[in-house]
C-alpha cells in the first residue's frame, strides 16, 4: 500500500488538471502515480472536495474497548 497523499498535494493536482494539463503530466510533475491523479480528480468531480475518504473498519481509539473486552471476561 502506498503513502497517503496530503490535502495540499491533492489540491495542487486538481488545480494542475483544471489548468488544462493532462492527469499523467500533473502526476509526473508531483511524482505520484497517474492513478492517484485520476482518483483525486474523480473524487473532486463527484463531491467538490479533495479530502480523503473516511477510513473504514477502524475502531476510534479506546471508545469501544469496553464493548470488546467485557464479552471475553468470565467473571
FENQUIUR-V966755 format. One record per residue. N is the residue number from 1. RES is the residue in one letter. OMEGA is omega in radians with two decimals (* if undefined). Layout:
N&RES&OMEGA  N&RES&OMEGA
This chain:
1&X&-3.13  2&X&3.11  3&X&3.07  4&X&3.13  5&X&-3.09  6&X&3.12  7&X&3.14  8&X&3.13  9&X&3.09  10&X&-3.14  11&X&3.11  12&X&3.08  13&X&-3.12  14&X&3.13  15&X&3.12  16&X&3.12  17&X&3.13  18&X&3.11  19&X&3.08  20&X&3.09  21&X&3.09  22&X&3.12  23&X&3.11  24&X&3.13  25&X&3.12  26&X&3.12  27&X&3.12  28&X&-3.14  29&X&-3.08  30&X&3.06  31&X&3.01  32&X&3.12  33&X&3.08  34&X&3.13  35&X&3.09  36&X&3.12  37&X&3.13  38&X&-3.13  39&X&3.13  40&X&3.13  41&X&3.13  42&X&3.11  43&X&3.12  44&X&-3.14  45&X&-3.10  46&X&-3.00  47&X&-3.07  48&X&-3.10  49&X&3.06  50&X&-3.13  51&X&3.10  52&X&2.98  53&X&3.04  54&X&3.09  55&X&-3.08  56&X&3.02  57&X&-3.14  58&X&3.09  59&X&-3.11  60&X&3.06  61&X&-3.10  62&X&-3.08  63&X&-3.10  64&X&-3.05  65&X&-3.14  66&X&3.13  67&X&-3.12  68&X&-3.02  69&X&-3.06  70&X&-3.13  71&X&-3.12  72&X&-3.12  73&X&-3.12  74&X&-3.12  75&X&*
